[in-house]
Each structure stands twice: as C-alpha cells, then as structure tokens.
Amino acid sequence: MVSNINYKDSNGKELIFADTPLYPAADIKIYKIDINDRETPLSFTINKESKFISINLDKVENGTFYIQLKSDVQDKITYTAKIDANDPCRDYKLQEIKQNDIIGQYDQKNQIWILKK
C-alpha cells in the first residue's frame, strides 16, 4: 500500500519542495518502530516534479510510522485502511492519515495527503 504525502504551512506554502525548503527532502527519514523498539526504515521515494513523498506502508487496518523532517522535528503518523470490496484484487485502501492526532487533508485530484506544519 502506498501513500503520497506533502507538507505545507497554514498558508499553503511548500515546506519540502520550495526553492529554499524549510525541510530539505534529502534530510527526511521515515521509519516505524518494531517489536523490539528499534527503528526500521520504511521505503520511500521523493517525487520533486509532482511534489510528494511516496511511502510504502504495511497492508494493515491500523498502522503507525514516523517522519523525521529534521533532527529536532518529528511527526507521529497513524493511518487506517480498509479492504476495498469493489476492488477485484480486494486490496487495502488508505482511509485516513493523522499527523500527531490531527487528520490530514486529502487532495483527491492529485491523490496526495497534505500535512500542515
């Protein structure tokens, strides 16, 4: 299951993909915490043209991962997914993403979750 995410400020200004970004894409780390309390990196790609980070998520109903934007700036991301009964593959489809318990805004047209900082 893949999720596309971007960060913007409250005025809609780009925080990762600006000419001089507050959070440079090269510095971003994305990980989950495993059973032994260790950080396990998640696979992700950065799409500069379309302005989003594409993250490979576990196919589960409820999941948690972390996005570290800078060494001192980190967000806890929780998500919910359901099996789409209309999908012939009967695969999980992302329903909601929360950033530190605040629901992210989904851009239906571009299929990107917008998180605010």
C-alpha positions in Angstrom: 0.0 0.0 0.0 1.4 3.4 -1.0 0.7 6.8 0.5 1.7 10.1 -1.1 2.4 12.9 1.4 3.4 16.5 1.2 4.0 19.2 3.9 2.7 22.7 3.6 2.3 25.6 6.1 -1.1 27.0 7.1 -0.9 29.4 4.1 -0.3 26.6 1.6 3.4 27.3 1.2 5.6 24.4 0.2 7.8 23.2 3.1 9.7 20.4 1.3 9.6 21.3 -2.3 10.2 25.1 -2.2 13.3 26.7 -3.8 14.7 27.1 -0.3 12.8 24.4 1.7 12.4 24.5 5.5 12.7 20.7 5.4 15.0 19.6 2.6 13.9 16.3 1.1 17.4 14.9 1.4 17.2 15.2 5.2 13.9 13.3 5.6 13.9 9.9 7.4 10.8 7.7 7.6 10.6 4.7 9.8 8.5 2.5 12.1 9.2 1.1 15.5 9.5 -2.7 15.5 8.6 -5.2 18.3 12.0 -4.7 19.9 11.7 -0.9 20.0 14.1 -0.5 17.1 13.7 2.0 14.2 13.1 0.1 11.0 13.4 2.4 7.9 10.4 2.4 5.5 10.9 2.5 1.8 10.0 5.8 0.2 10.7 7.9 -2.9 10.7 11.6 -3.5 8.9 12.9 -6.5 10.1 16.5 -6.9 8.1 17.2 -10.1 4.7 16.3 -8.6 5.8 17.5 -5.1 5.1 14.5 -2.9 6.9 11.7 -0.9 5.6 8.3 -1.8 5.8 5.9 1.2 5.4 2.1 1.1 3.1 1.2 4.0 2.3 -2.1 5.7 -1.1 -3.6 4.5 -2.9 -3.4 7.8 -6.1 -1.8 9.1 -4.2 0.4 11.6 -0.6 1.4 11.3 1.9 3.9 12.8 5.1 5.3 11.4 7.3 8.4 11.9 8.5 11.1 9.6 11.7 12.9 10.8 11.9 16.2 8.9 14.9 17.5 10.8 16.9 16.1 13.7 14.6 18.0 16.1 11.3 17.9 14.1 9.4 14.6 14.0 5.8 13.6 13.4 4.0 10.5 14.5 1.8 9.4 11.6 -1.1 6.9 12.2 -3.3 5.6 9.4 -6.3 3.4 8.9 -7.1 1.3 5.9 -9.9 -1.0 4.8 -10.2 -3.7 2.2 -12.0 -2.2 -0.8 -14.8 -4.7 -1.6 -15.2 -3.1 -5.0 -11.6 -3.7 -6.0 -11.2 -7.0 -7.9 -7.9 -7.5 -6.0 -9.6 -6.9 -2.7 -6.6 -4.9 -1.5 -6.3 -2.4 1.3 -7.2 1.2 0.6 -6.0 4.1 2.8 -8.9 5.8 4.6 -7.3 8.3 6.8 -3.9 9.7 7.9 -3.3 11.5 11.2 -0.3 13.6 11.9 0.2 13.8 15.7 -3.6 13.0 16.1 -4.6 15.7 13.6 -6.4 14.4 10.5 -4.5 15.1 7.2 -6.2 16.8 4.3 -6.6 14.6 1.2 -6.2 16.2 -2.2 -8.5 14.0 -4.2 -7.4 15.5 -7.6 -3.7 14.8 -7.1 -4.1 11.9 -4.7 -1.8 13.4 -2.1 -2.2 13.7 1.7 -1.4 17.2 2.8 0.1 17.6 6.3 0.4 21.1 7.9 3.3 22.5 9.9 
